[in-house]
């Protein structure tokens, strides 16, 4: 735990808990580490029942359960697999017993990437939980009304784009089940695709004055502040996506030629940018007085143990936290807020859309067209112009 960067107080708090788990697992018939792993949830529930209501206890029950399970599972991973950090891409499939081979089908026949497969499993696990809640034990019992009920149940918590993804993934799953004779009929037609209109949304950007306010709230005297400041500058200067920042490595910065390389873009290509002086200064400050000493070549790391590279979700969370601290309110704040702000800045400077698309890594010019809706100066000129001439 010390090697992974845990504080002494965390070690002293967790070790007695692990000893109690060892006694509990032994009492319930565990004979080795693998059989003890099956007792983690029972132990957590037992511990919460005994201690959650004790004087001085704080937090909700789910949070308390997580605080009990986490150190036990971490110790078991270290003992059984030789690693401490969690592989966040590993996700169980609740319908694996009913539809064996589906994950392999996605990986080999459809050629999907691990992140796309993760999205499939995430949404289909919702489907499995829904079926269990309504008392359906076999996929052979599926019907159009049941599928429609599931879509209606999920729709309120999803954005329009996520609803489309959910329906697409469910249709692929139903096609696989029909092909493998798990269900008697092809039910894909029962999942109606929601209507989504191109250019229907307005990009959620902020003004350049608000960018300055946000940057001023970052305390660069702290390690976290130096890291966050560098991340914010990368996002707003180059219009990077959250996952592109999270995947940056030390090898992507060419100090000699003052270049920043983005090797893994969404469109499958790479981009090289001139390394702006303000960005370079922020990166140097973080590298000298913030980045942990490690053999891992990733650029940005978590502030809390276990020591691991930052994730794209954490990048968006830090942007949202900085916006909130600055008192800037925007719909769905995150890393894309600053990406949209970068594009808005280029639009205001009257760069051609093709140039802007190339700069931010758009594969198609259609992805850049939505920003014409926020070219306020041009739209104002059109609105106030001579109607007959127009």
PyMOL commands that set and color helices and strands:
alter all, ss='L'
color gray80, all
select helices_A, chain A and resi 8-27+33-37+40-51+61-81+102-109+114-133+139-141+144-155+160-179+188-190+208-216+223-238+242-246+250-252+277-289+312-325+335-348+353-360+366-374+376-383
alter helices_A, ss='H'
color red, helices_A
select strands_A, chain A and resi 253-254+259-262+271-274
alter strands_A, ss='S'
color yellow, strands_A
deselect
rebuild
show_as cartoon
